[in-house]
Amino acid sequence: MNDGGVLLEALDVERTYRLGRDVEVRALRGVSFRVEHGDYVAIVGTSGSGKSTLLNLLGALDRPTSGRILYAGTDVLDLTEAELAELRNRRIGFVFQSFHLLPRLTALDNVALPLVYRPGTTRRRRELAAEALAAVGLADRMDHRPTELSGGQQQRVAIARAVVTDPDLVLADEPTGNLDTATGQDIMALLEGLHAERGTALVVITHEREIAARATRRIELRDGVVLQEAG
């Protein structure tokens, strides 16, 4: 993992969606900012501000209409679909509000899923998944399925899945949105602890200013524009 320098850079990014033949929606309008290796950044805004659109672009799940998004200097627009998939698998970990765990799989097998696309044996994948679950405090819940876990435990499984590949960047989309306040605080403390321990850049997408205030840097979006950056 790189210990310094620019990891991710958005340069004058625009994203426009077409609704029918005559209506265009400009979800992002000239957004520019950078994320350094090891950064802790919160992107904050109300519903409709462009947060979800920006998350999809930062996670290489979508491409900008115009502008550039660079990972370590490489423009995502220059990558093939296979190269984008490899970027997502090797360099980015995702944590979603709704956990996105597969209900039929145990916690261990859910966490091991991203490693299927890597060289190595099934045994080694399960060993790495077990280590990741232990790191989030779920060593005793590895054989439980999502329906047998609380919301906070499910989010811990999702965090273990996000970090099991040792990514450069973790993108957390409203990670406390489906949790009560106390559990949400625990989840944020866990993310922050892993961020500090591993040196992984952490970008949290949130509408909650209390959550955003925890980050080292804050980027406020409104109507698809960066309103201000602080920290």
N, C-alpha and C positions, 0 to 999 in steps of 0.2 A: 504494500500500500504506500502511495506517495505521501510524504510528510509535509509538503508545502506546495504553494503555487495554486493557480486557478484550476479547479476541477471542472466547473460548469459555467458557461457564460451564455446569457440571452442577449442578443443584439437586435434592437428595434423590431421585436417580434410582433407580428400581427396574425390573428386567426379569425377568419370570416367564415360563417356558415350560411349556406343558401337554403331558404325556406320557400319551396315552390320555385316558380320561374322568375318572380319579380321582387322577392324580399330577401335582403341580405342582413345578417346580424354580425356586427363586429364585436366579437367576444373579447379580443385583446387588441390594443391599439398602441403599437410602438413601445412594448415593454422591454426594458434593458436592466440587467443586473448581473452580478457574478456570485458564484459560490466557491470559496477556497476549500482546499483539502482540510478536513477537520472542523469546518464551520458549523455553527448552530444557528439556523435561520428560521424565522417564523414568517409565513406569508398569510396575512390577515385581511379579511374583508367580509362583507355581508353576502347573503345569497344573491347571485347574479352579478357579482363583482368580477368574475373571470377566474376564480381560484381553481375550479375543477378543470377548466380548459388548460390553464397553465400547468397543473399537475400532470395532465396527459402528455403535454409537450415535454416537460422536464423528465418524465419517465419513459420517453421514447415510445409512447403508445399512440402518438399522433404526430403529424408534421405541421409546421407553421405554414400559413398562406404566404407570408413573406417574412423577411428577416432571417436570422441565423440562430441556431442553438448549437453550441460547441461543447463537446466532451473532450477535455484534455487537448483542445485545439482541432478536433475533428468535427466537421459539420455533419449533423444527422441527416441532412438532405443528400449527402454524398453516399450514404450507406444503403445497402440492399436490405430487403426484408430479413434475410438470414442474418446479416450483420447486426441489424437492430435487435433481433431476438437474442443474439449472443451478448450484446451490450446490456440488455435488460437482465439477463441471467447472471452475468459475471460481475457487473459493476453497480447494479442498483437493487436495493431491497425495498419492498413495498409493505406498508402497514395500512389497512383500510378500516374505515369506520365500522363496516359490517363483517369484519374478520376474514370472510371469504375462505373459510376452511371447508374441506370436503367431508361431509357428514359420515360417510361410510368408513373413513380412515381413522386410525388412532392418531393421537397427538404426535407420536414419533414418526409415523408415516407421512403425516401432513408436512412436518418440518423437513423431512428427507426429500420431498418432491423436487425442489429446485436442483438437487444434486444428481437427479437422474440423467441430466444432459451433460454431466461431467464424466471424465474417465474415472474408473475406480469400481470396486466391488460393492455389492449390496451391503455386505457387512461393514465396510468402511463408511458408507453413506449413513447407515444407522448409528454408527459410533459418533459421527459428527453431529447428527441430529440429537442424540442423547446428550452430548456436551452442550449444545445450544439450549436445550430444554432445562438442563441443570443451571445454566447461567441465568435463566429467567425465573428460577425457583420452582420448577415443575418436575423435578427428578422423580417425584412419587406419583405423577399423573401421566406418564408416557404411554400407557396402554389404554387410556380413557379416550372415548370418542367425544366430539364436540358437544353432543347433547348431554353428556355426563359432566360437563364443565360449566362453571359460572361464566358470566360475561367477561369479567376481569381475567379469568384463567384462559378463556379463548383468545383474548387479545395478547396475552403473554405467549401463547402458542404462535400467533401470527408474528409477533416480534422475533421469536426464535427462528421462524421460517425466513424472516427478512435478513437476519444476520448470519445464518448458517453458511452462506456462500462467501463470507468475509468481503462484503461489497465496499466500494468507495463512498457510496451515498445511500442513505435510508430516507425514503419519502414517506411521511406519515400523514395520511389524509383524514383529518378530524378523528384522531386516534382515541379521543375520550368521548366522542359524540353519543355513543350508545351505553355509556357507563354513568353510574352515580358519581357525585363529586369526589368522595373519598377514594373510590376505586380509580377514578380518572387521575387524581393526584399521584396515586401509586404507580400508574402506568407511565405518567410523564417522568417520574423519578427513575423508573426502570430504563426508559429510553435515554435519559440524560446520563445515567450511570454507564450504560453500554457505549454511548457516544464518547464519554470521557476515557473509558478503559481501552477502547479499540481504536480511537482516533478517526472513527467514521464520520463523515459529514452528515448532519441531520437537518432535514428541511421539513418543518411541520406546517401543514395547511390547516387553518382554523378560522372560525368566526368569533372565537372567544378571546377577548383581549387579555384576560387573566392568564390564559395559556400562552399567548403570544409574548407576554411580558417576561416569560421565563427565558426566552431565547437571547443570544448574544446580539443578534441583529434582527430587525423587524422591517418587513416590506409591506406597506399597506396598499391594497388594490381597491379601486372604485371605478365601476363602469369600464373595466378593461384597461385602466391606466394606472401606473404606479403613482399614487398620490404623494407618498413620502417614504423615505427610508431612514431608519434610526439605528443607533448602536454601532 
